[in-house]
Structure formats: C-alpha cells, structure tokens
Amino acid sequence: MKHKSMICRLLTVTAALTISSLQNATADPLLDPTFNTLFKPLMADPTEPRIAVMPWLNDNYLQLDIGTSVDLYQNDKKDFAVGVDFGTYSLLERGDNFKFPVDTIDYMFGINATWKKNIASDSFPFDELSARVRLSHISAHFEDGHFDNETNQWIQGDCPFEIPFTYSREFVNAVVALSSPDKRIYAGYQYIYHTSPGNISPHSFQAGVEIGRPDNIYAALDYKLLPIWDESRNESQGYRGTLNLQAGTRLGFIGLDGVRLAYNYFNGMSRQGMYFYRDESYSSLGMIIDL
C-alpha cells in the first residue's frame, strides 16, 4: 500500500502541474506536453503503451490496446525529458453479431524520464545513445468474457488461483538504446518491488532490434527473459524466453501518416497479467497507430 500511495502522489502532482500549465496560456509554460517523445516507443514490445487492434490468426481472440506516452517536459537541448505513460491491454473474444466480450484487461500507468546523447563518429554505425527509466503500476482483471452467465460463476479454466484473484505489480524498468535513422538496438532490465500474487522473481531482462527501410517497410524483434510460475511450489522458478516478432509497413504512401499495418508473432509467457503463469504462442495481423 505504501508503494501504491507513493505512485498516486507522484501522478497527482504531475496532473496538477499539467493542468496549471495549460490554463496559464499567456505565460511561458513549465510543461509542454507532446506525443513526440524523445525516446521512441519500442515497436515490438507488446507492453509498450500504444493504440492497436490485432486479431489473432490462429484463435478466436483480438487484442485491443489503448494508450500512449507523453513527454510533459523537454529541456531546450532536447536531450532530457520527463513524461507519463498510460495504457490498457485487452484480450477480447470474437463473437457473433460483431460482439467482443472482454476476457481480461490490464491497466498500466506511470512516470518516466528520458536522456539521450548524440554520437559523432563516422566509423560507428549508430549516431545516438538514449536511455529511459520508468516507474509504473499495472493491474489486471477478468471481465465479462471470463464469466459463465448460465452457471453464474467465473470460468476457472487452468488458473492456479481461485478466481477472482488480485493481480498488481509496481516496478522500475530501464532501457538503454543505440540508434540511427534506419535501425535501433536496445537492452533493458526490470525490477518488481511489489507484486500480488507474491513469490514472483523481481528480475526480468529484455533485448531487441529494429530495422527500417526508406520505403516504409520495417521489422522489429523484442526478446525477454520472464519468470516461470511453478504451481507446485507456489512461486516462480527459472526463466522462459519470450519472443515477439513484428514486421509491417507504414501507410504514409497512401496519406495515413502514423499508421502501421503489422504482422506479429508471439511465443512465450503471456503478456496478460491474469495469465502470467501461461505459455502462449500465436500470430496476429492488424493495425497500430503512432500518435
């Protein structure tokens, strides 16, 4: 509770400062919110805040993500920024008559700080070094699609906990990246300092690569080492590699700037909090909107 209270106070102060700066339009504002963040969102990381509709190709599900990151402050040199993150990650069932019962949904919010530095070297393949640190809270919940109206009970399925149960995590995430206009590589580390259910390893690791072409075609890969839940021990034991591969094209050539048509392949521990214990593999094809 102490950790949640600290995050809530930080977000309350941030919101108050934002409202104050927007109301005082005649003054030189302390904050200048922009979607053009110094640290560009990781394209293949399925837990980045984003706007996306990604139907599964091998099952009757659809991922619906609604969220974004905003820099509230960028210094004059454009090498340091402070911002906020908000996101929801929903797993919907594709029903008849255009109905989409929500099986589960995750809510994420937090604050972040970004730093970057230009690299002046003709022999080095990258021209920018950047880093981002996030302090975040995420919670997950089963919804109407996980409830049996005939029996008036939650669908237990393979869940090792009695449903409903509480899932929440507070964590610090750090990512360091090397980039140039047509490519980026990155590595990251995440430390969970509070979690429910408990007995989860606090450490996870991340690495990735992004490659783009002048004709708007791109490919990106995100790889994580995530804790594996051992039901017999009631704790996490060891790690599972989790791969997310994405390839697609930006649709600027037809006037849809900021819109991507993307194919996605996922294999590893579920990104949905209520299924954190589950190993999943699926492909999806859909649309992502970059604000």
C-alpha positions as semicolon CSV with decimal commas, in nm:
position;residue;x (nm);y (nm);z (nm)
1;M;0,000;0,000;0,000
2;K;0,288;0,236;0,074
3;H;0,427;0,190;-0,278
4;K;0,086;0,250;-0,438
5;S;0,038;0,562;-0,227
6;M;0,376;0,697;-0,342
7;I;0,291;0,643;-0,709
8;C;-0,052;0,802;-0,667
9;R;0,101;1,109;-0,504
10;L;0,355;1,144;-0,786
11;L;0,084;1,117;-1,051
12;T;-0,140;1,363;-0,867
13;V;0,137;1,623;-0,855
14;T;0,217;1,563;-1,224
15;A;-0,150;1,606;-1,323
16;A;-0,183;1,925;-1,117
17;L;0,125;2,076;-1,281
18;T;-0,005;1,983;-1,626
19;I;-0,346;2,143;-1,569
20;S;-0,186;2,455;-1,424
21;S;0,045;2,499;-1,722
22;L;-0,236;2,453;-1,974
23;Q;-0,462;2,704;-1,800
24;N;-0,193;2,972;-1,796
25;A;-0,171;3,010;-2,175
26;T;-0,026;3,362;-2,167
27;A;0,273;3,260;-1,955
28;D;0,575;3,064;-2,068
29;P;0,464;2,717;-1,953
30;L;0,681;2,496;-1,738
31;L;0,528;2,192;-1,908
32;D;0,468;2,148;-2,280
33;P;0,303;1,808;-2,338
34;T;0,393;1,634;-2,665
35;F;0,343;1,290;-2,818
36;N;0,676;1,339;-2,997
37;T;0,868;1,174;-2,714
38;L;1,248;1,184;-2,703
39;F;1,256;0,807;-2,653
40;K;1,054;0,649;-2,933
41;P;0,828;0,359;-2,820
42;L;0,976;0,013;-2,871
43;M;0,797;-0,117;-3,179
44;A;0,787;-0,489;-3,096
45;D;0,744;-0,470;-2,719
46;P;0,382;-0,583;-2,658
47;T;0,370;-0,397;-2,324
48;E;0,450;-0,052;-2,465
49;P;0,159;0,195;-2,441
50;R;0,006;0,208;-2,789
51;I;-0,314;0,218;-2,992
52;A;-0,357;-0,113;-3,174
53;V;-0,613;-0,361;-3,299
54;M;-0,453;-0,703;-3,356
55;P;-0,683;-1,002;-3,430
56;W;-0,525;-1,343;-3,366
57;L;-0,487;-1,558;-3,676
58;N;-0,484;-1,896;-3,502
59;D;-0,759;-1,843;-3,241
60;N;-1,082;-1,653;-3,190
61;Y;-0,928;-1,363;-2,996
62;L;-0,847;-1,000;-3,060
63;Q;-0,601;-0,772;-2,881
64;L;-0,719;-0,414;-2,830
65;D;-0,464;-0,170;-2,686
66;I;-0,542;0,190;-2,595
67;G;-0,265;0,405;-2,451
68;T;0,025;0,636;-2,513
69;S;0,333;0,801;-2,366
70;V;0,359;1,179;-2,340
71;D;0,659;1,396;-2,262
72;L;0,538;1,668;-2,023
73;Y;0,877;1,841;-2,018
74;Q;1,169;1,853;-2,262
75;N;1,467;2,077;-2,198
76;D;1,589;2,329;-2,456
77;K;1,866;2,099;-2,575
78;K;1,613;1,818;-2,635
79;D;1,834;1,570;-2,454
80;F;1,629;1,524;-2,134
81;A;1,257;1,471;-2,080
82;V;1,006;1,375;-1,812
83;G;0,675;1,218;-1,907
84;V;0,382;0,993;-1,823
85;D;0,259;0,658;-1,952
86;F;-0,098;0,531;-1,968
87;G;-0,215;0,208;-2,127
88;T;-0,478;-0,064;-2,135
89;Y;-0,413;-0,407;-2,287
90;S;-0,733;-0,603;-2,356
91;L;-0,790;-0,957;-2,476
92;L;-1,132;-0,987;-2,640
93;E;-1,321;-1,285;-2,777
94;R;-1,455;-1,252;-3,130
95;G;-1,821;-1,342;-3,100
96;D;-2,116;-1,345;-3,338
97;N;-2,303;-1,031;-3,449
98;F;-1,997;-0,811;-3,401
99;K;-1,977;-0,878;-3,027
100;F;-1,644;-0,878;-2,843
101;P;-1,671;-1,000;-2,482
102;V;-1,366;-0,887;-2,283
103;D;-1,186;-1,186;-2,136
104;T;-0,921;-0,990;-1,945
105;I;-0,777;-0,639;-1,934
106;D;-0,460;-0,484;-1,790
107;Y;-0,432;-0,123;-1,674
108;M;-0,094;0,050;-1,661
109;F;0,013;0,400;-1,557
110;G;0,338;0,557;-1,450
111;I;0,600;0,824;-1,495
112;N;0,925;0,820;-1,692
113;A;1,248;1,009;-1,752
114;T;1,449;1,006;-2,076
115;W;1,804;1,106;-2,160
116;K;1,984;1,099;-2,494
117;K;2,320;1,198;-2,640
118;N;2,439;1,235;-2,999
119;I;2,737;1,027;-3,109
120;A;2,980;1,194;-3,350
121;S;3,172;0,913;-3,520
122;D;3,195;0,825;-3,888
123;S;3,305;0,468;-3,812
124;F;3,031;0,384;-3,558
125;P;2,704;0,252;-3,708
126;F;2,484;0,448;-3,464
127;D;2,455;0,821;-3,407
128;E;2,253;0,837;-3,084
129;L;2,266;0,688;-2,735
130;S;1,946;0,708;-2,530
131;A;1,805;0,577;-2,205
132;R;1,460;0,565;-2,045
133;V;1,363;0,485;-1,686
134;R;1,003;0,413;-1,588
135;L;0,826;0,385;-1,254
136;S;0,495;0,209;-1,318
137;H;0,195;0,032;-1,171
138;I;-0,005;-0,236;-1,354
139;S;-0,312;-0,429;-1,250
140;A;-0,515;-0,694;-1,433
141;H;-0,875;-0,813;-1,414
142;F;-1,102;-1,080;-1,561
143;E;-1,414;-0,936;-1,725
144;D;-1,749;-1,047;-1,870
145;G;-1,592;-1,278;-2,128
146;H;-1,448;-1,488;-1,845
147;F;-1,783;-1,529;-1,668
148;D;-2,039;-1,806;-1,732
149;N;-2,385;-1,649;-1,720
150;E;-2,561;-1,988;-1,717
151;T;-2,387;-2,110;-1,401
152;N;-2,335;-1,757;-1,263
153;Q;-1,971;-1,840;-1,193
154;W;-1,626;-1,736;-1,307
155;I;-1,464;-1,972;-1,557
156;Q;-1,180;-2,130;-1,361
157;G;-1,003;-2,287;-1,659
158;D;-0,632;-2,359;-1,598
159;C;-0,586;-2,075;-1,350
160;P;-0,380;-2,190;-1,046
161;F;-0,556;-1,933;-0,825
162;E;-0,919;-1,917;-0,721
163;I;-1,093;-1,661;-0,942
164;P;-1,127;-1,373;-0,886
165;F;-0,781;-1,300;-0,750
166;T;-0,576;-0,982;-0,719
167;Y;-0,300;-0,913;-0,970
168;S;-0,091;-0,597;-0,939
169;R;0,272;-0,505;-0,979
170;E;0,483;-0,197;-0,916
171;F;0,814;-0,193;-1,096
172;V;1,110;0,006;-1,226
173;N;1,206;-0,050;-1,588
174;A;1,524;0,079;-1,754
175;V;1,613;0,059;-2,126
176;V;1,933;0,173;-2,300
177;A;1,937;0,205;-2,679
178;L;2,174;0,280;-2,967
179;S;2,001;0,415;-3,276
180;S;2,031;0,574;-3,617
181;P;1,754;0,678;-3,860
182;D;1,715;0,324;-4,001
183;K;1,793;0,098;-3,705
184;R;1,798;0,061;-3,326
185;I;1,924;-0,195;-3,077
186;Y;1,838;-0,193;-2,708
187;A;1,874;-0,378;-2,380
188;G;1,665;-0,348;-2,065
189;Y;1,612;-0,461;-1,708
190;Q;1,301;-0,459;-1,490
191;Y;1,280;-0,483;-1,112
192;I;0,947;-0,557;-0,944
193;Y;0,946;-0,410;-0,594
194;H;0,588;-0,509;-0,510
195;T;0,369;-0,784;-0,654
196;S;0,045;-0,966;-0,585
197;P;0,040;-1,268;-0,610
198;G;0,370;-1,285;-0,427
199;N;0,672;-1,513;-0,459
200;I;0,748;-1,381;-0,809
201;S;1,111;-1,328;-0,906
202;P;1,162;-0,949;-0,913
203;H;1,404;-0,961;-1,206
204;S;1,339;-0,974;-1,579
205;F;1,556;-0,889;-1,878
206;Q;1,500;-0,757;-2,229
207;A;1,679;-0,702;-2,560
208;G;1,566;-0,607;-2,907
209;V;1,640;-0,477;-3,253
210;E;1,450;-0,262;-3,504
211;I;1,531;-0,222;-3,874
212;G;1,359;0,017;-4,113
213;R;1,384;0,094;-4,484
214;P;1,322;0,413;-4,682
215;D;1,016;0,252;-4,845
216;N;0,844;0,233;-4,501
217;I;0,889;-0,142;-4,457
218;Y;1,021;-0,239;-4,113
219;A;1,096;-0,537;-3,892
220;A;1,140;-0,546;-3,516
221;L;1,216;-0,811;-3,256
222;D;1,174;-0,798;-2,879
223;Y;1,309;-1,076;-2,655
224;K;1,251;-1,107;-2,280
225;L;1,352;-1,344;-2,004
226;L;1,047;-1,368;-1,777
227;P;0,990;-1,568;-1,456
228;I;0,809;-1,901;-1,486
229;W;0,536;-1,976;-1,230
230;D;0,572;-2,316;-1,059
231;E;0,226;-2,414;-0,933
232;S;0,359;-2,700;-0,719
233;R;0,592;-2,466;-0,529
234;N;0,356;-2,166;-0,538
235;E;0,642;-1,945;-0,657
236;S;0,837;-1,863;-0,971
237;Q;1,125;-2,090;-1,067
238;G;1,364;-2,015;-1,353
239;Y;1,304;-1,809;-1,667
240;R;1,135;-1,855;-2,004
241;G;1,246;-1,679;-2,320
242;T;0,960;-1,472;-2,462
243;L;0,983;-1,362;-2,825
244;N;0,774;-1,104;-3,005
245;L;0,849;-1,056;-3,375
246;Q;0,680;-0,783;-3,576
247;A;0,704;-0,687;-3,943
248;G;0,498;-0,442;-4,141
249;T;0,473;-0,122;-4,333
250;R;0,390;0,237;-4,254
251;L;0,099;0,366;-4,462
252;G;0,228;0,717;-4,527
253;F;0,235;0,644;-4,901
254;I;-0,147;0,649;-4,904
255;G;-0,175;0,951;-4,676
256;L;-0,211;0,763;-4,346
257;D;0,089;0,902;-4,163
258;G;0,144;0,739;-3,827
259;V;-0,048;0,422;-3,916
260;R;0,120;0,082;-3,946
261;L;-0,011;-0,242;-4,091
262;A;0,169;-0,513;-3,895
263;Y;0,207;-0,890;-3,866
264;N;0,302;-1,010;-3,519
265;Y;0,430;-1,345;-3,390
266;F;0,440;-1,408;-3,013
267;N;0,586;-1,707;-2,827
268;G;0,645;-1,717;-2,453
269;M;0,487;-1,611;-2,123
270;S;0,155;-1,432;-2,172
271;R;0,161;-1,054;-2,167
272;Q;-0,180;-1,052;-1,991
273;G;-0,140;-1,022;-1,616
274;M;-0,419;-1,269;-1,532
275;Y;-0,237;-1,527;-1,746
276;F;0,116;-1,453;-1,623
277;Y;0,160;-1,824;-1,548
278;R;0,066;-1,934;-1,904
279;D;0,288;-2,018;-2,200
280;E;0,132;-1,891;-2,527
281;S;0,207;-1,895;-2,898
282;Y;0,003;-1,705;-3,159
283;S;0,017;-1,486;-3,467
284;S;-0,183;-1,170;-3,525
285;L;-0,237;-0,922;-3,806
286;G;-0,373;-0,573;-3,757
287;M;-0,322;-0,201;-3,731
288;I;-0,112;0,014;-3,500
289;I;-0,146;0,393;-3,471
290;D;0,155;0,601;-3,369
291;L;0,050;0,935;-3,219
